Amino acid sequence: MAKTNPGQFVREVRQELAKVTWPTRKETLVTTAMVFVMVTFIATFFFLVDQLLSVGVEAILGLGA
């Protein structure tokens, strides 16, 4: 493995960072909002499925009596 000096490393890192396409503020906010919406949707879905399964297990085993 070839060793590079710290100056060379910093130059290479800057070159790679120049290639990165950074998202705009609007894109970041929209993506963040979509993540929160999807997390809320999935959490609600799993809560409802859990409640349904709980009712079913209690009905089968008679634990709710």
N, C-alpha and C positions, 0 to 999 in steps of 0.2 A: 504494500500500500504506500503510495507516494505521500510524503509529508509536505504540507504547504505552510508557509509562514503566516502569522496572524494577519498581516496586511493583505496578502493574497486572499485569505479566507474572507475578510470583510468585503473586499471588492467583488468576490463571487456571490456573496450573500446579497449585496446591493443589486447586482445584475439580475439575480433571480427574483428579488422583490419588485423590480421594475416590470417584470413579466406578469405579475399578479394583477388580475382584474378585481378590484375591490367593489363591493356592492354600494349603491347609493344609500343615503339615509332613508329614502322612501322605501326602497327594496327591503332594507333591514327591518323597518317598522311593519311592513306588510307581512313579511315572513314570520316575524315574531308574533304578530296577531294571529296568523293562521295556526301557528304551533299551539297557542293558548286555546283557540277554538277547538282544534282536534283533540287536545288533551282533555278538555272539558267534555267533549262528545264521548270519547272512549271511556273516561271515568264514569260517566252517567250510564253508558251501555253496560259496563261490567258490574256496576252497582245493581242495576235492574236484573241482570242475569243472576247475580248472587242471591238477590231477594227471591227470585222465582225458584231457584234451586233449593233454597232454604225452606220455602213453603212446601215444596214437593217432598223433601226429605222428612220434614216434620209430619206431613200427612201420611207418608208410608210407615214411618217408625212410631207414630203416635206420641211423639215427644211434646207436642203442644197442648196436651190435655191437662 
